[in-house]
Amino acid sequence: MRVVHLSYSVDGGAGRAAMRLHQGLKKLGVDSHIFAFDQAISMPRSDHGSPGAFDKLLAHYMKNIDKVPNKLRGQRPASSWSNNWAPNFTLQHVMELKPDVVNLHFIGAGTLPIRDFQRLKCPIVWTLHDMAAFTGGCHYSGGCERFLEKCGFCPVLNSKSVNDLSRTNWDRKESSWKDLDFVIVCPSEWLASEARRSSLLARRKIQVIQYGIDLNRFRPLDKAAARGTLGIPVDKFLIAFGAASLHDSRKGLAMLWEALRLFETHLGKDCWELVVFGSGSWNSPDSSIPVRNLGAIRDDDKLALVYSAADVFCAPSREENLANTALESLACGTPVLAFRIGGFPDIVDHRRCGYLASPFEIQSLTDGLQYIYSRQMAGERFRETSRKRAEDLYDERIAAGRYLELYRSLKS
């Protein structure tokens, strides 16, 4: 059986998850391939190819042309918005690989035009990494529930019209998909619940398969040695935060900063430190709080060092599907602090391998920091329970095996 994965990228949370599934399937002996639109490359193996200059230019062009409908209508083209309207050559690249099953992943920013779904003449599995499949274009709704109907009056577009771009996109999706059979996979119970509530996907087959990660790569390392390698003091309580972009307000770094101010009033600033990683320069709004910026980290081995060095990983997102960073942290034996939203209740066993704070209460987030700090300092280690949680739920072999079972059921 040949499985072809289509993903906008193999970077970022969704792209990394797609790549990990591809690699996990190959370890099971599956003939798995992945085509990444942004890199304009196909990878029949887990190594990266080298896109040509024309392919790079085309991918960049399609990403930008996807925003044209927003501009023509005078509606703000939000960065977390996709129309998927313009024709391109993605389908041709995918079909050249002669798939028995196509597994779609994050296909925003024009990766695959909505109408091209009908031209995929093989079973389709669509792994959702955000909400865009069942909205009029936004990747996360920000609490808006217009997707329960047909969108329109879109707050992301600051629209006052029922017949705005979100309604147009909803209509195109409904028209293109109404007679098409495909299976939806959601990595978290929260996203599956939202998809089942939606007007576009409510009657689809929807199941939950959580992400898998390589537990041999993400594993607990000696904390003192990890800190020595990173040049971090061994005698401080280390709080970690990481995201693809430090400027992404959805990831909640500003709320963590407020919680740290409260944390500082209880403990002072000499016994702890914050370490952040992600792309983009970032300057702390308060120089009195100790912070170390490691920049973007794309190497999994270095990420494992950071997680192992930390006493807690903080993921105070406002909206989140199933955060790869949180799974990676648990696999390295480090507890996770997050709000009780999205996929975090799937990830964190409250007070056993982390802490789930009340959304979006700064004091509750601070309480979580103090809870983990007090138990770490008292010698009540979370290392074993965190690692066990990852082994039980997020082993890449479990995820790949469940996907393989699904693919086979579609071909039988």
Secondary structure as GFF3:
##gff-version 3
##sequence-region A 1 412
A	DSSP	beta_strand	2	7	.	.	.	ID=ss1
A	DSSP	alpha_helix	12	27	.	.	.	ID=ss2
A	DSSP	beta_strand	31	36	.	.	.	ID=ss3
A	DSSP	beta_strand	41	43	.	.	.	ID=ss4
A	DSSP	alpha_helix	53	65	.	.	.	ID=ss5
A	DSSP	alpha_helix	68	72	.	.	.	ID=ss6
A	DSSP	alpha_helix	90	96	.	.	.	ID=ss7
A	DSSP	beta_strand	101	104	.	.	.	ID=ss8
A	DSSP	three_ten_helix	114	119	.	.	.	ID=ss9
A	DSSP	beta_strand	124	127	.	.	.	ID=ss10
A	DSSP	three_ten_helix	132	134	.	.	.	ID=ss11
A	DSSP	three_ten_helix	146	148	.	.	.	ID=ss12
A	DSSP	alpha_helix	165	177	.	.	.	ID=ss13
A	DSSP	beta_strand	183	186	.	.	.	ID=ss14
A	DSSP	alpha_helix	189	197	.	.	.	ID=ss15
A	DSSP	beta_strand	205	208	.	.	.	ID=ss16
A	DSSP	alpha_helix	223	230	.	.	.	ID=ss17
A	DSSP	beta_strand	237	245	.	.	.	ID=ss18
A	DSSP	three_ten_helix	249	251	.	.	.	ID=ss19
A	DSSP	alpha_helix	253	267	.	.	.	ID=ss20
A	DSSP	beta_strand	272	279	.	.	.	ID=ss21
A	DSSP	beta_strand	291	293	.	.	.	ID=ss22
A	DSSP	alpha_helix	300	309	.	.	.	ID=ss23
A	DSSP	beta_strand	312	315	.	.	.	ID=ss24
A	DSSP	alpha_helix	324	331	.	.	.	ID=ss25
A	DSSP	beta_strand	336	339	.	.	.	ID=ss26
A	DSSP	alpha_helix	344	347	.	.	.	ID=ss27
A	DSSP	beta_strand	354	357	.	.	.	ID=ss28
A	DSSP	alpha_helix	362	377	.	.	.	ID=ss29
A	DSSP	alpha_helix	383	393	.	.	.	ID=ss30
A	DSSP	alpha_helix	396	411	.	.	.	ID=ss31
###
